[in-house]
Amino acid sequence: MNELLSLILVILAFGLAIPIAVLWIECCVAFFAGSDPTSAPDSPEPRISVLIPAHNEAPVIGATLTGIISQLKETDQAIVIADNCTDETATIAREKGATVLERQDRDNRGKGYALDYGLRHLRQNPPEVVVMVDADCRVEPGAIATIARKARETGNAVQALYLMETPPDPSIKNSISAFAFLVKNWVRPLGLARMAGPCVLTGTGMAFPWSGIQSVSLASGNIVEDMQLGVDLAIAGYPPQFTAAAKVLGLLPTDEKATTSQRTRWEHGHLETLRTQVPRLLKAAVSKGRFDLFQMAMDLCVPPLSLLVLLWVGVGAIALLAGLLGFSWLPALILGAQGLFLILAILLAWGKFGRSVIPLKTLLGIPLYILWKIPLYLGFFVKPQKEWVRTERDLTPPSQSK
């Protein structure tokens, strides 16, 4: 019995070692990374079409379009797909100068279906590069040209840096959430990029060469269609590339219900993608002999940061108790070493990238943040979210939040 329990704990410890090692390596490489190489600003821009899927986004669509259209040439176009809208989204978008496609389909709901509708419209006169931006985001000046040039030059999908702004006077929960978002969308992709690895698509600020986006299907109700799209493109031979030289900003919701809904959709979708797509990527990496697919699989095997810490604490507590009861101390020692690497990875990420987002003392609130997330993770095993649900927006768009 002693040997069996010790063996189980060792297996669990080595299982956790994989995502913790991946996180450590990505954060460490990002910490020592130099500046992000960008396309030459005087290189000609490709012809661009920007797709903006929108479902009842009247409070924010105007500000988003103002930031996008100001970056486009006469030969470019901004296309809003007003998807099952019941408000003034379409009217406001037309007033701002966008082409508007109105779609009504109550059975096939979700961002993936809306984007597929926009792509089918573009087939009549396809652009060189398609850019996708969410309707509630602020696109920083020059971002669209930067990712479009890189998509044309590399022939691959390109992901801009997508970060979340905190509301004025943010709560500890909002600050830690923004930091976790930063680690996932900036630190880790930057580390992968410096190792010539592909990144996971994060849902907005994405550019695709026309030939690449035509090689995959977007028409689905997947609740994290962006992650699925990135995997599909990578396997098809268009692995997404990350650039921090272009930035897109969103705003964390202040409403508790909206926050919980958003995090549930993101993290349930992340876990489902981990469960289904990591084996698929590993199989493709072996059959195609492609190391970049192995890199993407390892990146995807890292669960949400809160869950990773929670799993480490849980298994570590059991291993410590087992040691005190006379079982082998080996699992506890392995997990103790992992804890050091996990803490150092978080501190490296904060030290170089997170100082402006969260004060060091606020990191002490991480245990409470993790406790808040426990019901969310339990929900994945009891009743996982499978249908797309739009997050309720705050009325203040990101461009006016600071």
MOKA-V118283 format. One record per residue. N is the residue number from 1. RES is the residue in one small letter. PSI is psi in radians with two decimals (* if undefined). Layout:
n:N res:RES psi:PSI
n:N res:RES psi:PSI
//
This chain:
n:1 res:m psi:-0.78
n:2 res:n psi:-0.80
n:3 res:e psi:-0.66
n:4 res:l psi:-0.82
n:5 res:l psi:-0.74
n:6 res:s psi:-0.70
n:7 res:l psi:-0.76
n:8 res:i psi:-0.76
n:9 res:l psi:-0.64
n:10 res:v psi:-0.74
n:11 res:i psi:-0.78
n:12 res:l psi:-0.71
n:13 res:a psi:-0.76
n:14 res:f psi:-0.53
n:15 res:g psi:-0.73
n:16 res:l psi:-0.43
n:17 res:a psi:-0.53
n:18 res:i psi:-1.01
n:19 res:p psi:-0.58
n:20 res:i psi:-0.70
n:21 res:a psi:-0.72
n:22 res:v psi:-0.81
n:23 res:l psi:-0.77
n:24 res:w psi:-0.82
n:25 res:i psi:-0.79
n:26 res:e psi:-0.78
n:27 res:c psi:-0.67
n:28 res:c psi:-0.80
n:29 res:v psi:-0.73
n:30 res:a psi:-0.63
n:31 res:f psi:-0.65
n:32 res:f psi:0.10
n:33 res:a psi:2.59
n:34 res:g psi:-2.86
n:35 res:s psi:2.73
n:36 res:d psi:2.14
n:37 res:p psi:2.43
n:38 res:t psi:2.88
n:39 res:s psi:2.64
n:40 res:a psi:2.22
n:41 res:p psi:-0.36
n:42 res:d psi:0.06
n:43 res:s psi:2.49
n:44 res:p psi:2.46
n:45 res:e psi:2.51
n:46 res:p psi:2.92
n:47 res:r psi:2.22
n:48 res:i psi:2.45
n:49 res:s psi:2.22
n:50 res:v psi:2.10
n:51 res:l psi:2.23
n:52 res:i psi:1.70
n:53 res:p psi:2.39
n:54 res:a psi:2.22
n:55 res:h psi:1.84
n:56 res:n psi:1.00
n:57 res:e psi:0.47
n:58 res:a psi:-0.67
n:59 res:p psi:-0.39
n:60 res:v psi:-0.28
n:61 res:i psi:-0.59
n:62 res:g psi:-0.84
n:63 res:a psi:-0.68
n:64 res:t psi:-0.80
n:65 res:l psi:-0.62
n:66 res:t psi:-0.77
n:67 res:g psi:-0.55
n:68 res:i psi:-0.90
n:69 res:i psi:-0.54
n:70 res:s psi:-0.28
n:71 res:q psi:-0.03
n:72 res:l psi:2.62
n:73 res:k psi:3.03
n:74 res:e psi:-0.52
n:75 res:t psi:-0.13
n:76 res:d psi:2.98
n:77 res:q psi:2.58
n:78 res:a psi:2.19
n:79 res:i psi:2.08
n:80 res:v psi:2.18
n:81 res:i psi:1.75
n:82 res:a psi:1.73
n:83 res:d psi:1.89
n:84 res:n psi:0.70
n:85 res:c psi:2.53
n:86 res:t psi:0.23
n:87 res:d psi:-2.72
n:88 res:e psi:0.36
n:89 res:t psi:-0.89
n:90 res:a psi:-0.76
n:91 res:t psi:-0.82
n:92 res:i psi:-0.72
n:93 res:a psi:-0.72
n:94 res:r psi:-0.72
n:95 res:e psi:-0.52
n:96 res:k psi:-0.11
n:97 res:g psi:0.17
n:98 res:a psi:2.67
n:99 res:t psi:2.33
n:100 res:v psi:2.21
n:101 res:l psi:2.11
n:102 res:e psi:2.20
n:103 res:r psi:2.28
n:104 res:q psi:1.91
n:105 res:d psi:1.68
n:106 res:r psi:-0.34
n:107 res:d psi:-0.65
n:108 res:n psi:1.54
n:109 res:r psi:2.59
n:110 res:g psi:2.84
n:111 res:k psi:-0.65
n:112 res:g psi:-0.76
n:113 res:y psi:-0.69
n:114 res:a psi:-0.77
n:115 res:l psi:-0.68
n:116 res:d psi:-0.67
n:117 res:y psi:-0.76
n:118 res:g psi:-0.70
n:119 res:l psi:-0.68
n:120 res:r psi:-0.60
n:121 res:h psi:-0.68
n:122 res:l psi:-0.34
n:123 res:r psi:-0.39
n:124 res:q psi:-0.60
n:125 res:n psi:1.33
n:126 res:p psi:2.47
n:127 res:p psi:3.07
n:128 res:e psi:-0.66
n:129 res:v psi:2.38
n:130 res:v psi:2.26
n:131 res:v psi:2.41
n:132 res:m psi:2.27
n:133 res:v psi:2.38
n:134 res:d psi:2.70
n:135 res:a psi:-0.21
n:136 res:d psi:0.42
n:137 res:c psi:2.77
n:138 res:r psi:2.11
n:139 res:v psi:2.03
n:140 res:e psi:2.58
n:141 res:p psi:2.35
n:142 res:g psi:-0.14
n:143 res:a psi:-0.73
n:144 res:i psi:-0.79
n:145 res:a psi:-0.68
n:146 res:t psi:-0.88
n:147 res:i psi:-0.53
n:148 res:a psi:-0.75
n:149 res:r psi:-0.79
n:150 res:k psi:-0.64
n:151 res:a psi:-0.72
n:152 res:r psi:-0.72
n:153 res:e psi:-0.65
n:154 res:t psi:-0.40
n:155 res:g psi:0.21
n:156 res:n psi:2.90
n:157 res:a psi:2.63
n:158 res:v psi:2.34
n:159 res:q psi:2.14
n:160 res:a psi:2.88
n:161 res:l psi:2.08
n:162 res:y psi:1.97
n:163 res:l psi:2.82
n:164 res:m psi:2.24
n:165 res:e psi:2.55
n:166 res:t psi:2.63
n:167 res:p psi:2.90
n:168 res:p psi:2.47
n:169 res:d psi:1.07
n:170 res:p psi:2.61
n:171 res:s psi:2.92
n:172 res:i psi:-0.69
n:173 res:k psi:-0.78
n:174 res:n psi:-0.73
n:175 res:s psi:-0.78
n:176 res:i psi:-0.65
n:177 res:s psi:-0.75
n:178 res:a psi:-0.66
n:179 res:f psi:-0.76
n:180 res:a psi:-0.68
n:181 res:f psi:-0.72
n:182 res:l psi:-0.77
n:183 res:v psi:-0.77
n:184 res:k psi:-0.70
n:185 res:n psi:-0.18
n:186 res:w psi:-1.03
n:187 res:v psi:-0.95
n:188 res:r psi:-0.80
n:189 res:p psi:-0.62
n:190 res:l psi:-0.76
n:191 res:g psi:-0.77
n:192 res:l psi:-0.75
n:193 res:a psi:-0.66
n:194 res:r psi:-0.26
n:195 res:m psi:0.31
n:196 res:a psi:0.56
n:197 res:g psi:2.77
n:198 res:p psi:2.86
n:199 res:c psi:2.90
n:200 res:v psi:2.40
n:201 res:l psi:2.47
n:202 res:t psi:0.14
n:203 res:g psi:-0.40
n:204 res:t psi:2.73
n:205 res:g psi:0.78
n:206 res:m psi:2.45
n:207 res:a psi:2.47
n:208 res:f psi:2.29
n:209 res:p psi:2.54
n:210 res:w psi:-0.73
n:211 res:s psi:-0.60
n:212 res:g psi:-0.85
n:213 res:i psi:-0.39
n:214 res:q psi:-0.20
n:215 res:s psi:-0.11
n:216 res:v psi:2.90
n:217 res:s psi:2.37
n:218 res:l psi:-0.20
n:219 res:a psi:1.50
n:220 res:s psi:2.86
n:221 res:g psi:0.36
n:222 res:n psi:2.29
n:223 res:i psi:-0.26
n:224 res:v psi:1.12
n:225 res:e psi:-0.44
n:226 res:d psi:-0.79
n:227 res:m psi:-0.75
n:228 res:q psi:-0.74
n:229 res:l psi:-0.74
n:230 res:g psi:-0.74
n:231 res:v psi:-0.80
n:232 res:d psi:-0.75
n:233 res:l psi:-0.72
n:234 res:a psi:-0.81
n:235 res:i psi:-0.58
n:236 res:a psi:-0.13
n:237 res:g psi:0.24
n:238 res:y psi:1.07
n:239 res:p psi:2.27
n:240 res:p psi:2.45
n:241 res:q psi:2.50
n:242 res:f psi:2.48
n:243 res:t psi:2.30
n:244 res:a psi:0.03
n:245 res:a psi:-0.18
n:246 res:a psi:2.39
n:247 res:k psi:2.44
n:248 res:v psi:2.41
n:249 res:l psi:2.42
n:250 res:g psi:3.06
n:251 res:l psi:2.19
n:252 res:l psi:2.36
n:253 res:p psi:2.57
n:254 res:t psi:-0.41
n:255 res:d psi:2.30
n:256 res:e psi:-0.75
n:257 res:k psi:-0.75
n:258 res:a psi:-0.69
n:259 res:t psi:-0.82
n:260 res:t psi:-0.72
n:261 res:s psi:-0.78
n:262 res:q psi:-0.83
n:263 res:r psi:-0.63
n:264 res:t psi:-0.82
n:265 res:r psi:-0.82
n:266 res:w psi:-0.85
n:267 res:e psi:-0.60
n:268 res:h psi:-0.72
n:269 res:g psi:-0.70
n:270 res:h psi:-0.82
n:271 res:l psi:-0.67
n:272 res:e psi:-0.67
n:273 res:t psi:-0.74
n:274 res:l psi:-0.80
n:275 res:r psi:-0.70
n:276 res:t psi:-0.57
n:277 res:q psi:-0.43
n:278 res:v psi:-0.84
n:279 res:p psi:-0.67
n:280 res:r psi:-0.75
n:281 res:l psi:-0.72
n:282 res:l psi:-0.72
n:283 res:k psi:-0.77
n:284 res:a psi:-0.64
n:285 res:a psi:-0.71
n:286 res:v psi:-0.82
n:287 res:s psi:-0.58
n:288 res:k psi:-0.15
n:289 res:g psi:0.73
n:290 res:r psi:2.02
n:291 res:f psi:-0.50
n:292 res:d psi:-0.56
n:293 res:l psi:-0.60
n:294 res:f psi:-0.73
n:295 res:q psi:-0.77
n:296 res:m psi:-0.68
n:297 res:a psi:-0.77
n:298 res:m psi:-0.67
n:299 res:d psi:-0.74
n:300 res:l psi:-0.41
n:301 res:c psi:-0.12
n:302 res:v psi:2.01
n:303 res:p psi:3.02
n:304 res:p psi:2.47
n:305 res:l psi:-0.73
n:306 res:s psi:-0.73
n:307 res:l psi:-0.67
n:308 res:l psi:-0.79
n:309 res:v psi:-0.73
n:310 res:l psi:-0.76
n:311 res:l psi:-0.73
n:312 res:w psi:-0.77
n:313 res:v psi:-0.78
n:314 res:g psi:-0.87
n:315 res:v psi:-0.66
n:316 res:g psi:-0.69
n:317 res:a psi:-0.70
n:318 res:i psi:-0.75
n:319 res:a psi:-0.69
n:320 res:l psi:-0.77
n:321 res:l psi:-0.70
n:322 res:a psi:-0.71
n:323 res:g psi:-0.73
n:324 res:l psi:-0.45
n:325 res:l psi:0.08
n:326 res:g psi:0.05
n:327 res:f psi:3.13
n:328 res:s psi:2.43
n:329 res:w psi:-0.09
n:330 res:l psi:-0.84
n:331 res:p psi:-0.72
n:332 res:a psi:-0.68
n:333 res:l psi:-0.74
n:334 res:i psi:-0.82
n:335 res:l psi:-0.58
n:336 res:g psi:-0.75
n:337 res:a psi:-0.70
n:338 res:q psi:-0.69
n:339 res:g psi:-0.68
n:340 res:l psi:-0.78
n:341 res:f psi:-0.66
n:342 res:l psi:-0.81
n:343 res:i psi:-0.73
n:344 res:l psi:-0.65
n:345 res:a psi:-0.77
n:346 res:i psi:-0.73
n:347 res:l psi:-0.66
n:348 res:l psi:-0.76
n:349 res:a psi:-0.74
n:350 res:w psi:-0.74
n:351 res:g psi:-0.68
n:352 res:k psi:-0.54
n:353 res:f psi:-0.41
n:354 res:g psi:0.03
n:355 res:r psi:-0.64
n:356 res:s psi:-0.23
n:357 res:v psi:-0.68
n:358 res:i psi:2.22
n:359 res:p psi:2.66
n:360 res:l psi:-0.67
n:361 res:k psi:-0.47
n:362 res:t psi:-0.44
n:363 res:l psi:-0.38
n:364 res:l psi:-0.28
n:365 res:g psi:0.00
n:366 res:i psi:-0.74
n:367 res:p psi:-0.72
n:368 res:l psi:-0.66
n:369 res:y psi:-0.73
n:370 res:i psi:-0.69
n:371 res:l psi:-0.67
n:372 res:w psi:-0.53
n:373 res:k psi:-0.26
n:374 res:i psi:-0.85
n:375 res:p psi:-0.59
n:376 res:l psi:-0.78
n:377 res:y psi:-0.65
n:378 res:l psi:-0.62
n:379 res:g psi:-0.51
n:380 res:f psi:-0.63
n:381 res:f psi:-0.43
n:382 res:v psi:-0.90
n:383 res:k psi:1.41
n:384 res:p psi:2.48
n:385 res:q psi:2.25
n:386 res:k psi:-0.22
n:387 res:e psi:2.51
n:388 res:w psi:2.28
n:389 res:v psi:2.17
n:390 res:r psi:2.36
n:391 res:t psi:2.29
n:392 res:e psi:2.35
n:393 res:r psi:2.61
n:394 res:d psi:2.67
n:395 res:l psi:-0.31
n:396 res:t psi:1.99
n:397 res:p psi:2.83
n:398 res:p psi:-0.63
n:399 res:s psi:-0.27
n:400 res:q psi:0.18
n:401 res:s psi:-0.21
n:402 res:k psi:*
//
